[in-house]
Amino acid sequence: MQDFIYHYTSIETLALILEGKKIKFSSLENMDDLNESQFSDEDDINFSSHTLISCWTKNDEENLAFWKMYTPDMKGVRIKIPRHIFENYIFLTDDVVYVDPNTLIIESLVPKSECFNENYWIIPFKGNLVEVVYTEDDDLLRPKIYDKETELVSFSKVAKYKSTIWQFQQEIRFKLTVLPTKDKNGNNLNPLNDFKRIMHEKIRAPFAHYFLEMRNEAFEKMEITLGPKCTLAEEIIVQSLLDKFNPNAKIEQNKFKGLIK
């Protein structure tokens, strides 16, 4: 398995990542591929607001398309970081209401207090690091996630497939599943037993963004590549940010620098 993953972004976003040591997860509704928020279930069941992801690429070669699409005028940065960015938490659900107290949770990206609280649940699924599969199969691009007969939900189908037009991204993503604990009138919900109601009444997740702290070991191994059109002033800004917030991080020049008008 490849050790590092990459993310293209602006210098402003880099500053926020460095200052907070956190990575932003965003709703599936906000992704560049509009198909990702489409499902084929009856009654317009849609799980996109409940799925938050952080997008990366496993392509270790600099990509001009990424620089063009995800950085302002190619003046942003590429972040290189170990793929084990986040902690993996292990705990028992011994005092969690509605859940078997003997359930052992492993590989949760968030601690127990964040998985189960009165405002929301972040369901601690295994397999929260997903390598995107590219396909033209409409049954996969617009999956049916709820089986009425068995009342089972295929969470694994969500945020896994994209059209082959996006194949150049070689995307790898972290995924969080967020369920509300209140209905639209503020009444309590059991996120698991009331899942059918959440879907049919279209009760959205209580937030569209979530910030998850990075492991210190990963943070300190960060490497930054400057965008191909970064000026000397912007390079000084990036270096100053690293000196202040992450002095162990490395900074690299862009292989396209001076080659693009």
C-alpha positions as CSV (number, residue, x, y, z in Angstrom):
1,M,0.0,0.0,0.0
2,Q,1.3,3.5,-0.9
3,D,2.5,5.4,2.1
4,F,1.6,8.9,1.1
5,I,-1.4,10.8,-0.3
6,Y,-1.8,14.2,-1.8
7,H,-4.2,17.2,-1.6
8,Y,-4.1,20.4,-3.8
9,T,-5.5,23.5,-2.2
10,S,-5.0,27.3,-1.7
11,I,-2.3,28.9,0.5
12,E,-5.2,30.3,2.6
13,T,-6.5,26.8,3.3
14,L,-3.0,25.5,4.0
15,A,-2.8,28.3,6.7
16,L,-6.0,27.0,8.3
17,I,-4.8,23.4,8.2
18,L,-1.5,24.3,9.8
19,E,-2.9,26.6,12.5
20,G,-5.6,24.1,13.5
21,K,-3.9,20.8,12.7
22,K,-7.2,19.7,11.4
23,I,-8.6,18.4,8.1
24,K,-12.0,19.5,6.8
25,F,-14.7,16.9,5.8
26,S,-17.5,18.2,3.6
27,S,-20.9,16.9,2.7
28,L,-21.2,14.7,-0.4
29,E,-23.6,17.4,-1.7
30,N,-20.6,19.7,-2.2
31,M,-18.5,17.5,-4.4
32,D,-17.5,18.4,-8.0
33,D,-19.2,15.3,-9.4
34,L,-23.0,16.0,-9.2
35,N,-23.7,12.2,-9.6
36,E,-22.4,11.6,-6.1
37,S,-25.5,13.1,-4.6
38,Q,-27.9,11.0,-6.7
39,F,-29.4,7.7,-5.5
40,S,-32.0,5.4,-7.1
41,D,-34.1,4.6,-4.1
42,E,-37.8,5.2,-4.1
43,D,-39.4,8.3,-2.4
44,D,-36.3,10.3,-3.2
45,I,-34.3,8.8,-0.4
46,N,-30.9,10.6,-0.4
47,F,-27.9,10.0,1.9
48,S,-25.6,12.7,0.6
49,S,-26.1,15.2,3.5
50,H,-25.2,12.4,6.0
51,T,-21.9,11.5,4.2
52,L,-18.9,13.7,4.8
53,I,-15.7,13.1,3.0
54,S,-12.1,14.4,2.7
55,C,-10.7,14.0,-0.8
56,W,-7.1,13.1,-1.7
57,T,-5.2,11.6,-4.6
58,K,-2.8,8.7,-4.6
59,N,-1.1,10.0,-7.7
60,D,2.4,11.0,-6.6
61,E,3.1,12.8,-9.9
62,E,2.3,16.5,-10.1
63,N,-0.8,17.0,-12.2
64,L,-1.6,20.1,-14.2
65,A,-5.3,19.4,-14.1
66,F,-5.2,19.4,-10.3
67,W,-3.3,22.6,-10.2
68,K,-5.8,24.2,-12.6
69,M,-9.0,22.9,-10.9
70,Y,-8.1,23.0,-7.2
71,T,-5.7,26.0,-6.7
72,P,-6.4,29.6,-7.5
73,D,-4.5,30.4,-10.8
74,M,-2.1,27.6,-10.0
75,K,-0.7,29.6,-7.1
76,G,-1.7,27.1,-4.4
77,V,0.1,24.2,-2.8
78,R,0.1,20.4,-2.9
79,I,0.2,18.8,0.5
80,K,1.9,15.4,0.8
81,I,1.2,13.5,4.0
82,P,1.2,9.9,5.2
83,R,-2.1,8.2,4.5
84,H,-2.4,7.3,8.2
85,I,-3.4,10.9,8.9
86,F,-5.9,10.3,11.7
87,E,-6.0,8.4,14.9
88,N,-7.9,5.1,15.0
89,Y,-9.9,4.7,18.2
90,I,-10.9,1.5,19.9
91,F,-13.6,1.4,22.6
92,L,-16.6,-0.5,24.1
93,T,-20.1,0.9,23.8
94,D,-20.6,0.2,27.5
95,D,-22.6,3.4,28.3
96,V,-24.2,4.3,25.0
97,V,-28.0,4.5,24.9
98,Y,-29.6,2.3,22.1
99,V,-26.5,0.3,21.5
100,D,-25.5,-3.2,22.8
101,P,-23.0,-2.4,25.6
102,N,-20.8,-5.3,24.6
103,T,-20.1,-3.9,21.1
104,L,-16.4,-3.4,20.5
105,I,-15.7,-0.5,18.2
106,I,-12.4,-0.6,16.2
107,E,-10.9,1.7,13.6
108,S,-13.1,4.7,14.5
109,L,-11.8,8.0,13.1
110,V,-13.4,9.9,16.0
111,P,-13.4,9.2,19.8
112,K,-16.3,7.7,21.6
113,S,-17.6,11.1,22.8
114,E,-17.9,12.2,19.1
115,C,-19.5,8.9,17.9
116,F,-22.4,9.1,20.3
117,N,-23.7,12.3,21.8
118,E,-27.0,14.1,22.2
119,N,-26.5,16.3,19.1
120,Y,-25.5,13.7,16.5
121,W,-23.9,10.3,16.0
122,I,-20.9,9.7,13.8
123,I,-21.3,6.0,13.0
124,P,-17.9,4.3,13.7
125,F,-17.7,2.1,10.6
126,K,-14.6,0.2,9.7
127,G,-13.3,0.8,6.2
128,N,-13.4,4.6,6.5
129,L,-10.6,5.0,4.0
130,V,-12.1,4.4,0.5
131,E,-10.3,4.1,-2.9
132,V,-12.8,5.4,-5.5
133,V,-13.8,3.0,-8.2
134,Y,-14.4,4.5,-11.6
135,T,-17.3,3.0,-13.7
136,E,-20.1,3.7,-16.1
137,D,-22.5,1.3,-14.4
138,D,-25.5,3.5,-13.5
139,D,-26.5,1.0,-10.7
140,L,-23.2,1.9,-9.0
141,L,-23.1,5.6,-9.8
142,R,-26.7,6.0,-8.5
143,P,-26.9,3.2,-6.0
144,K,-29.9,1.9,-4.2
145,I,-29.0,2.0,-0.5
146,Y,-32.1,1.0,1.4
147,D,-33.7,-2.4,1.1
148,K,-37.3,-2.2,2.1
149,E,-37.7,-6.0,2.7
150,T,-34.7,-6.5,4.9
151,E,-34.6,-2.9,6.1
152,L,-30.8,-3.0,5.7
153,V,-28.8,-0.1,4.5
154,S,-25.8,-0.4,2.1
155,F,-23.6,2.3,3.6
156,S,-20.6,0.9,1.7
157,K,-22.0,1.9,-1.7
158,V,-22.1,5.6,-0.8
159,A,-19.2,7.7,-1.9
160,K,-17.4,4.8,-3.5
161,Y,-18.1,5.1,-7.2
162,K,-17.5,7.9,-9.8
163,S,-17.8,8.2,-13.5
164,T,-14.7,7.3,-15.6
165,I,-14.4,10.9,-16.7
166,W,-12.9,11.5,-13.2
167,Q,-10.4,8.6,-13.4
168,F,-7.5,11.0,-13.7
169,Q,-8.0,11.9,-10.1
170,Q,-7.0,8.5,-8.7
171,E,-8.9,9.6,-5.7
172,I,-8.7,8.2,-2.2
173,R,-11.0,9.6,0.4
174,F,-11.8,9.4,4.1
175,K,-15.5,9.0,5.0
176,L,-17.7,9.9,8.0
177,T,-21.4,8.9,8.3
178,V,-23.3,11.4,10.4
179,L,-26.9,10.8,11.7
180,P,-29.1,13.2,13.5
181,T,-30.5,12.6,17.0
182,K,-33.3,15.1,16.7
183,D,-36.2,15.3,14.2
184,K,-37.3,18.6,12.5
185,N,-39.3,19.6,15.6
186,G,-36.4,18.9,18.1
187,N,-37.7,15.6,19.4
188,N,-35.3,12.8,20.2
189,L,-34.4,10.2,17.6
190,N,-32.7,6.8,17.9
191,P,-30.3,7.2,14.9
192,L,-30.4,3.4,14.3
193,N,-33.9,2.4,15.0
194,D,-35.3,5.6,13.4
195,F,-33.1,5.4,10.3
196,K,-36.1,4.7,8.0
197,R,-37.9,7.8,9.4
198,I,-34.7,9.9,9.0
199,M,-34.6,8.9,5.3
200,H,-38.3,9.3,4.5
201,E,-38.8,12.5,6.4
202,K,-35.5,13.8,4.8
203,I,-34.0,14.8,8.2
204,R,-30.6,16.1,7.3
205,A,-27.3,15.7,9.1
206,P,-27.0,18.7,11.6
207,F,-23.9,20.0,9.8
208,A,-22.2,20.0,6.4
209,H,-18.6,20.3,7.5
210,Y,-16.5,18.6,10.2
211,F,-12.9,19.2,11.2
212,L,-10.8,16.2,12.3
213,E,-7.5,16.5,14.1
214,M,-4.4,15.0,12.5
215,R,-1.9,12.7,14.2
216,N,1.2,14.5,15.3
217,E,3.4,11.9,13.5
218,A,1.6,12.5,10.2
219,F,1.5,16.3,10.6
220,E,5.3,16.5,11.2
221,K,6.0,14.5,8.0
222,M,4.0,16.9,5.8
223,E,5.7,18.1,2.6
224,I,4.5,21.1,0.6
225,T,5.0,21.6,-3.1
226,L,4.5,25.2,-4.3
227,G,2.1,25.8,-7.3
228,P,3.7,26.4,-10.7
229,K,2.8,30.1,-10.7
230,C,3.6,30.9,-7.1
231,T,5.5,34.2,-6.7
232,L,8.5,34.7,-4.4
233,A,6.2,36.6,-2.0
234,E,3.9,33.6,-1.9
235,E,6.8,31.2,-1.3
236,I,7.9,33.5,1.6
237,I,4.4,33.3,3.0
238,V,4.3,29.5,2.8
239,Q,7.7,29.2,4.4
240,S,6.7,31.6,7.2
241,L,3.6,29.4,7.9
242,L,5.7,26.3,8.1
243,D,8.3,28.0,10.3
244,K,5.5,29.0,12.7
245,F,3.2,26.0,12.8
246,N,5.1,23.0,11.4
247,P,8.9,23.5,11.3
248,N,9.5,19.8,10.6
249,A,7.6,20.1,7.3
250,K,9.5,20.3,4.0
251,I,8.9,22.7,1.1
252,E,9.6,21.8,-2.5
253,Q,9.7,23.7,-5.8
254,N,7.3,22.9,-8.6
255,K,8.6,20.9,-11.5
256,F,6.5,23.0,-13.9
257,K,7.8,26.4,-12.6
258,G,8.8,28.6,-15.4
259,L,7.2,26.4,-18.0
260,I,3.7,27.8,-17.9
261,K,2.6,31.2,-19.1
